[in-house]
Amino acid sequence: MGKLNSFSISFSNQHGVFYAGTVLEGYVTVDLKDAMDMRGIQLKFEGIARVSWTETEETGSGDNRETRSVTYSASEKYFDQEVLLHGVWPSRGHSTTKLPQGLHTFPFQFHLPPNLPSSFEGGEGYVRYLIKCKIDKPWKFDHKTKRPFTIVGILDLNADLSNSQRVQGVKVKHLCCLCCKSGPISVSFHLDQKGFVPGETIRPTAEISNGSSRKIDKSYVELKMITTFYAESNSKTLTKTVARLTRPGISGHSEDVWCGEELVIPPLPPSFLHGCKIIKVTYFVQLTVDPSGPALDLKIPLDVVIGTIPLMSVIQQQPPMAPIGFDGRSPWPTVPSPDSGIAQYPPNMPPPSYSECVTGRVNIKEADDEHTHGDLSFAPSYPYYNWGHSASALPEPMGKK
């Protein structure tokens, strides 16, 4: 690394999490073994969304039929601002300044725009926020570092009355056995509320009546995330299971009841991804009843909303506990001020902790990052409330026996 010992970006809170409409604060550290000539140190704040996917399409017919790959892409820019921490801008020519040997810190602040969409990483698309810093050296390779950070867009479950209301579904299925129909499999399924936050538990209630002579191998409840990407008047939808509970099989002419099981909601982006026009995120909870043999599963999906501020009825019944490590003095993500016009966290409620998204880290390396310092793997960290539950890892795909 020559004269450069280290080159890094740090944030004012250890989580690297900030709310739309607040001030992002931090500092750049440059540690030099020896004095370094440079034109300047430039810092860039960047907020972008991009989607891209490729589909195979067929054109023509008969001998003229051809298969081709078509790529759809779209992007949005939320902010792109540069500041000079030291020296001069490139437009000032090739004049240089000398930064002495030793440790140097350069503080920065950036007022985040309101109504930014939450950070999101989803394979075919992302909403990503970055700070990039460059030591500009005329006639030589520049030194670069970058660091991603998480933006949390507030989704208050109390703003929509339907989030506190019960959701339910009922379904009946007849299994065919040779030329005769068997007795029905009847299922009723409900949730006491529609809106939840990460760290909260979903307590599914279901009654399964197996009126057939065939065994039911299992029943299971899953929380599923649906992501839809939009580009050039086209769209692509992906569905991922992010949590699951399973109950054992049910003999023929028997019944089973779901009552008391708890599905812990893992760290996840809030529903809808408000503020982004090219990515939409929704969720549903689905009960699946899996009969043995060659029969289609019986499924009852119920739409749910994942927010960032819990229902007041839930808080009043069982307030969350303070997150581990929170003492009221250590730096913690700052929520928007009451006069910002942005939804507020309930007073006297402990703040959430912040945990990496259950879907895991992604590589954020770009084409020009070959010599860039910093950790280039990243997962957004979302609010996670402490009700004493630990979220499980992403479940394995469920296959039919």
C-alpha positions in Angstrom: 0.0 0.0 0.0 3.1 2.3 -0.1 2.6 5.4 2.0 -1.0 4.5 3.0 -1.5 2.5 6.2 -5.3 2.6 6.2 -8.1 4.5 4.5 -11.6 4.0 5.9 -15.1 5.5 6.5 -16.8 5.3 9.9 -20.3 6.3 11.0 -21.5 8.0 14.1 -23.4 4.9 15.2 -22.0 1.4 15.2 -24.9 0.0 13.1 -24.4 2.2 10.1 -28.2 2.7 10.1 -29.9 6.1 9.4 -33.5 7.2 8.9 -34.7 9.2 5.9 -34.9 12.9 6.9 -32.1 12.8 9.5 -28.5 13.8 9.4 -25.9 11.2 8.4 -22.7 11.8 10.4 -19.3 10.2 10.4 -15.6 10.7 9.5 -12.9 9.5 7.1 -9.6 8.2 8.4 -6.4 8.5 6.5 -3.3 7.0 8.2 0.0 7.7 6.4 3.4 6.1 6.9 4.9 9.1 5.1 3.8 12.4 3.7 1.7 12.1 0.5 1.3 14.4 -2.4 -2.3 14.7 -3.6 -4.7 17.1 -5.3 -7.4 16.5 -2.7 -9.7 14.1 -0.8 -13.2 13.9 -2.3 -16.3 12.4 -0.7 -19.4 11.3 -2.5 -22.9 10.5 -1.1 -24.9 8.3 -3.4 -28.4 6.8 -3.3 -29.5 4.7 -6.2 -31.9 1.9 -7.2 -31.3 -0.5 -10.1 -33.0 -3.5 -11.5 -31.8 -5.8 -14.3 -32.7 -9.2 -15.5 -32.5 -11.3 -18.7 -35.3 -13.3 -20.3 -35.2 -15.7 -23.3 -37.7 -14.9 -26.0 -38.6 -16.7 -29.2 -39.4 -14.9 -32.5 -40.6 -16.1 -35.9 -42.1 -19.5 -36.6 -41.1 -22.8 -38.3 -37.7 -22.7 -39.9 -37.4 -19.0 -39.1 -37.9 -19.4 -35.3 -35.1 -17.8 -33.3 -34.3 -17.6 -29.7 -32.7 -14.5 -28.2 -31.8 -13.1 -24.8 -33.4 -9.8 -23.9 -32.2 -7.7 -20.9 -34.6 -5.4 -19.1 -33.1 -2.7 -16.8 -34.1 0.5 -15.0 -32.7 2.8 -12.4 -33.6 5.6 -10.0 -31.3 8.2 -8.4 -32.2 9.6 -5.0 -29.1 11.8 -4.4 -25.6 12.2 -5.7 -23.6 14.8 -3.9 -19.8 15.4 -3.6 -17.9 17.4 -1.0 -14.2 18.3 -0.7 -12.6 17.2 2.5 -9.0 18.4 1.7 -7.1 20.1 -1.1 -8.7 21.3 -4.3 -11.2 20.0 -6.9 -9.9 18.4 -10.2 -11.2 21.5 -12.1 -8.5 23.5 -10.4 -5.8 21.9 -12.4 -2.9 19.7 -11.4 -1.7 21.7 -8.3 -1.1 19.4 -5.3 -1.0 19.6 -1.6 1.0 17.5 0.8 -0.7 15.6 3.6 1.8 15.0 6.5 2.7 11.6 7.9 0.3 10.3 10.7 -3.3 9.8 11.4 -5.8 12.2 9.9 -9.6 12.3 10.5 -12.1 14.3 8.3 -15.6 14.6 9.8 -18.6 14.9 7.5 -22.4 15.5 7.6 -25.1 15.0 5.1 -28.8 15.8 5.5 -30.6 12.8 4.1 -33.7 13.7 2.0 -37.1 12.7 3.4 -39.2 9.9 1.9 -36.2 7.8 0.8 -37.0 4.1 0.2 -35.5 1.6 2.6 -32.3 -0.1 1.6 -32.9 -3.4 -0.2 -30.8 -6.1 -1.8 -32.6 -8.6 -3.9 -30.5 -10.2 -6.6 -32.2 -8.8 -9.7 -32.4 -5.4 -8.1 -31.4 -3.2 -5.2 -31.9 0.1 -3.4 -28.4 1.0 -2.2 -26.8 3.9 -0.3 -23.1 4.4 -0.4 -20.3 6.8 0.7 -17.3 6.8 -1.6 -14.1 8.5 -0.8 -11.1 9.2 -3.1 -7.6 10.4 -2.6 -7.1 12.2 -5.9 -3.5 11.9 -7.1 -2.7 13.4 -10.5 -0.5 11.2 -12.8 -0.9 8.3 -10.4 -3.6 5.8 -9.4 -6.1 7.2 -7.0 -6.7 5.6 -3.7 -10.4 4.7 -3.2 -12.6 3.4 -0.4 -16.3 3.0 0.0 -18.9 2.0 2.6 -22.5 1.1 2.2 -25.1 2.2 4.9 -28.7 1.3 5.6 -31.6 3.7 5.2 -34.7 2.8 7.1 -38.0 4.3 5.7 -40.6 4.3 8.5 -43.7 2.3 8.0 -46.1 2.9 10.9 -48.5 0.0 11.2 -50.9 2.3 13.2 -51.5 4.5 10.1 -53.8 1.8 8.5 -56.6 0.4 10.6 -56.7 -2.8 8.6 -53.3 -3.8 10.0 -54.8 -4.4 13.4 -57.7 -6.5 12.0 -58.0 -10.3 11.7 -57.3 -12.0 8.4 -58.7 -15.4 7.6 -59.3 -18.0 5.0 -61.2 -21.3 4.6 -60.8 -24.1 2.0 -62.1 -27.6 1.3 -60.4 -30.2 -1.0 -61.5 -33.6 -2.2 -58.9 -36.2 -3.0 -59.6 -38.4 -5.9 -59.0 -42.2 -5.4 -59.2 -44.1 -8.7 -62.8 -43.4 -9.9 -64.2 -42.2 -6.5 -63.9 -39.1 -4.5 -62.7 -39.4 -0.9 -64.1 -37.5 2.0 -63.0 -33.8 2.1 -60.0 -32.2 3.8 -61.4 -29.0 5.4 -59.1 -26.2 6.7 -59.8 -22.9 8.4 -56.9 -20.6 9.0 -56.6 -17.1 10.6 -54.3 -14.6 12.1 -55.4 -12.2 14.8 -53.8 -9.2 13.1 -52.5 -8.3 9.6 -49.5 -6.0 10.6 -46.3 -7.1 12.3 -42.7 -5.9 12.9 -39.4 -7.9 12.9 -38.9 -9.6 16.3 -42.6 -10.0 16.8 -44.2 -13.5 16.6 -47.0 -14.6 14.3 -49.3 -17.1 16.1 -51.3 -18.9 13.4 -54.6 -20.5 14.3 -55.9 -23.3 12.1 -58.2 -26.3 12.3 -57.5 -29.2 9.8 -60.1 -31.9 9.4 -58.9 -34.9 7.4 -62.2 -36.5 6.2 -60.3 -38.7 3.8 -58.8 -42.1 4.3 -55.4 -40.9 3.1 -52.7 -39.7 5.5 -51.7 -36.0 5.5 -47.8 -36.0 5.6 -47.5 -32.6 7.3 -48.8 -29.1 7.5 -46.7 -26.0 7.6 -47.0 -22.3 7.9 -44.5 -20.0 6.0 -43.9 -16.3 5.8 -43.1 -15.5 2.2 -41.6 -12.3 0.7 -42.7 -11.4 -2.9 -40.4 -9.0 -4.7 -41.5 -7.5 -8.0 -39.0 -5.7 -10.3 -40.2 -3.2 -13.0 -38.4 -2.1 -16.1 -39.4 -1.0 -19.6 -43.1 -1.9 -19.2 -42.1 -5.4 -18.0 -41.9 -7.0 -14.6 -40.3 -10.0 -12.9 -41.6 -11.5 -9.6 -39.6 -13.6 -7.2 -41.0 -15.4 -4.1 -38.8 -16.4 -1.2 -39.7 -18.2 2.0 -38.1 -16.3 5.0 -39.6 -18.3 8.0 -41.4 -21.6 8.5 -43.1 -23.7 11.2 -44.1 -27.3 10.6 -46.5 -29.7 12.3 -46.5 -33.5 12.0 -48.8 -35.6 9.8 -52.5 -36.3 10.3 -54.0 -39.8 10.0 -57.0 -40.5 7.9 -60.3 -39.4 9.4 -58.5 -37.4 12.1 -58.1 -33.7 13.0 -55.3 -31.4 14.0 -55.2 -27.9 15.4 -52.6 -25.1 15.2 -52.8 -23.1 18.4 -49.9 -21.6 20.4 -47.1 -22.1 17.8 -45.0 -19.0 17.2 -43.4 -17.9 13.9 -40.7 -15.3 14.7 -40.4 -12.6 12.1 -36.7 -12.2 11.1 -35.0 -8.9 10.1 -36.7 -7.9 6.9 -37.3 -4.8 4.8 -40.6 -3.1 5.3 -43.5 -3.8 3.0 -44.0 -1.9 -0.2 -40.6 -0.1 -0.3 -42.4 3.2 -0.4 -40.4 5.8 -2.4 -39.1 3.3 -5.0 -41.0 3.0 -8.3 -39.0 0.0 -9.8 -39.1 -2.5 -6.8 -42.1 -3.5 -4.7 -42.0 -5.8 -1.7 -45.0 -7.6 -0.2 -45.5 -10.5 2.2 -48.0 -13.2 2.9 -48.4 -16.0 5.4 -49.4 -19.3 3.9 -50.7 -22.5 5.5 -50.0 -25.6 3.4 -51.6 -29.0 4.0 -49.6 -31.7 2.2 -51.5 -35.0 1.5 -49.5 -38.1 0.9 -49.4 -39.5 -2.6 -50.0 -37.8 -5.9 -52.2 -35.0 -4.8 -51.9 -31.2 -5.0 -51.3 -29.4 -1.7 -54.1 -27.4 -0.1 -52.9 -23.8 0.4 -54.4 -20.8 2.1 -52.4 -17.5 1.7 -53.1 -14.5 3.9 -51.6 -11.1 3.1 -49.6 -9.4 5.9 -47.7 -6.2 6.3 -44.2 -5.9 7.8 -43.7 -2.4 9.3 -41.1 -0.6 11.3 -43.4 0.8 14.1 -45.5 -1.9 15.9 -49.2 -1.7 16.6 -50.1 0.3 19.7 -52.3 -2.6 20.8 -49.3 -4.9 20.8 -47.1 -2.4 22.7 -49.8 -1.9 25.4 -50.2 -5.6 25.8 -46.5 -6.5 25.9 -44.0 -3.7 25.5 -40.7 -4.7 23.9 -37.5 -4.7 26.0 -34.5 -2.5 25.5 -32.0 -4.0 23.0 -28.9 -5.7 24.4 -26.1 -3.1 24.7 -28.5 -0.1 24.8 -27.8 2.2 27.8 -29.3 5.5 26.5 -25.8 7.0 26.1 -24.1 5.1 23.4 -24.6 6.2 19.8 -27.8 4.8 18.3 -29.6 5.5 15.1 -31.4 8.8 15.4 -35.1 8.8 14.5 -36.6 11.8 12.7 -37.6 14.8 15.0 -41.2 15.4 15.8 -41.4 18.5 13.6 -40.1 16.6 10.6 -43.6 15.4 9.6 -42.4 11.8 9.6 -44.2 9.2 11.7 -42.8 8.9 15.2 -41.9 6.0 17.5 -44.2 5.8 20.5 -42.9 7.7 23.5 -41.2 5.8 26.3 -40.8 2.8 24.1 -37.3 1.3 24.0 -35.7 1.6 20.5 -35.3 -1.5 18.4 -31.9 -3.1 17.7 -30.7 -3.4 14.2 -29.9 -6.8 12.6 -28.7 -7.8 9.1 -31.4 -9.0 6.7 -32.1 -12.7 7.0 -31.6 -13.1 3.2 -27.8 -12.6 3.8 -25.0 -10.6 2.4 -24.3 -9.7 -1.2 -21.2 -8.6 -3.1 -21.4 -4.9 -3.9 -18.2 -4.7 -5.9 -18.6 -2.5 -9.0 -16.6 -2.5 -12.3 -14.2 0.2 -11.0 -13.6 -1.3 -7.6 -10.5 -3.4 -8.4 -8.3 -1.2 -6.1 -11.0 0.0 -3.7 -10.5 -0.4 0.1 -13.4 -1.4 2.4 -15.7 -4.4 3.0 -17.4 -5.0 -0.3 -20.0 -7.5 1.1 -23.1 -6.0 2.6 -26.5 -6.8 4.0 -28.9 -4.0 5.1 -29.7 -3.9 8.8 -33.3 -3.5 9.7 -35.1 -2.7 13.0 -35.6 -5.8 15.2 -37.6 -5.5 18.4 -36.6 -7.3 21.5 -39.5 -9.5 22.7 -37.1 -12.1 23.8 -37.3 -14.2 20.5 -34.4 -15.2 18.4 -35.0 -15.4 14.6 -34.1 -18.5 12.9 -31.9 -18.7 9.8 -33.4 -18.7 6.3 -35.3 -22.0 5.9 -34.3 -24.6 3.4 -36.6 -25.1 0.3 -39.5 -27.5 1.2 -39.8 -30.4 -1.2 -42.7 -32.8 -1.6 -41.8 -36.4 -0.6 
